[in-house]
Amino acid sequence: CPVHWFDSTHVMTLSARAARCGWRVARACFPQCRAASSQAQAVPVTFARLEQLLEAEITTLSLREPKPLTVRTLLQVTEETSSEELAQLLHEELPVRFAQRIKMLEALPEWRSKVSIASVRQMYVTSFKELRMADPRRPEDFQRHIRKIKERHA
């Protein structure tokens, strides 16, 4: 599945072959790039280009100020909101925190030559990309991604 398709709102329209690869991009993946056009125009995006876009998004989101979240706030959110709203919150806030950690690791001198630092960075990059590709509007799938990320970081 070498090509992925994005319309003018950066939503991937999947062919049957691309669907087997499991790649989706929700509207929330690239909110800073939403097009003003109301007509959907498909744009092919190779896997390599998709990786470049996600790497660029790491840089962009690392500059964003995260919303302050405490354990108390998260508990209140889980009690007072729907699972879809919680998924949206996690989809918006976790990537910001992952991106900031990735950039902090990259700021360390000679981080590439230190296997432990490089592997921790790669863990954050993998989790970032997986989370950005997950659709928070599909709660079961999104929860599965969150569990997988949690296990990876445990």
N, C-alpha and C positions, 0 to 999 in steps of 0.2 A: 504494500500500500504506500507507494512513494509520494503521492500527492494528496493533500488535504484541501478542502474548499472552504472559503470564507465568503459570506455575503457582505453587504455594506454595513451590517451591524456586527461583523466579526463573529457570526455564528456559523459553525461548520455545518454544512449540509453533507451528510454522509452517503456515499455510495455503499452498496452492499459489501464491497471489498474493504473499504475503509472502516465500515462498521465492525468487521471481523477483527480489525486491528485494535479496536477499543478506544480510539482517540475521539474526543468530543471537546468542543470549546463552548462554554456557556457565555451568554451576553456579558456576564460580570468579569470574564477573564481579562478583557482589555477595555475597561470603562473609559480610560483616557483617550481612546482612539475611536469612539463611536462616530460613525458618519452621519452627517445631517440629511443625506438623501433618504427618501422614503422608498425608493425602488431598490430591490435586492439585486445585486450584481455579484455573481460568483467569481472568486479569485482563487486560482490554484496556489497552494502553498506546500512546498516540499517539506519533508520531515526535518531536513537541515535548517530550513528557514523558520519552521515552527520552534525549533530549539533556540535559534537566534532571537526570536521574539520573546520567548520566555526568559532567556538570559538578560535581555534588555529590560524586561519587566522587573527583574530582580534589582537592577540598578535604580529604576524609577521608584519602586515601592520602598526601597531602603531609605529613600529621602523623605518619605511620608512620616508624619508624626502619628504614632499609634494612639488609639483611644486608650485612656487609662482603664484597665480592667483589674479588679481584685477578685479574690475567691468569693467574697460576699456578693459582688456584682454579678458574677457568673451564676451563683446559686439563685439570686433573685431573677435573673433572666430565664433560667431553666424552669422556675416555678411560675413565672408570670407570662411567658410567651409560648408560642407554638414551636414545634420542632423545626418548621421551615424558617422561622425568624432566627432561631438559634443557629441553624445551618448557615444562613446568610451572614450572621455576625462572624462566625468562625471563618467563613469563606473570605470575608473582607479583612479580618484582623490577623489571623495566623500567618498569611503570606507576608504581611508587613514585618512581623517579628522574625520570621525565617530569613527574609531578605536582609534585615539589619544584622542578624547573626552571621550570615554569609559574608557580608561586607566587613564585619569586624574581624573575622578569620582571615580574610584576604588582606587586611591591613597589617597583619603580623609579618615580621621580616622572614623571608625565605619559607613561607608557609607551604609552598609546593614541594619542597624537598623534605618536609617533615611528614612522614606517612600518617601519623595519628591525626594531625591537623587537617591534612588533605582528605582523609576518610571521613572526618566529622563534617567538613565542608560539603563533601559529596552527599552525605546523608541529608543535610539540610537542603541542598539543591534538589535532590530526588523528591523529598517531601514537598518542597515548594511547588515543583512542577506538577506533581500528582494532585496536590490540592487545587491548583489553578485550573487543571483540566477537569476536575470533578464538578458536577452540576448540583448546587445546593437545592435546586427545585425537585430533586429526586432523592428524598430523605434516606431510603434504604441504601442506595448506592453511596451516598455521601457519608453515611455512618460507617459503612464498610471501609471507605478510604480513611476516615478519621481513626478507626481502630487499627488499620494497617500502619498508619503513621505513628500512632502511639506505641505500637509494638516495636517499630523500628528504633524509636528514641528511648525505649526502656533500658 
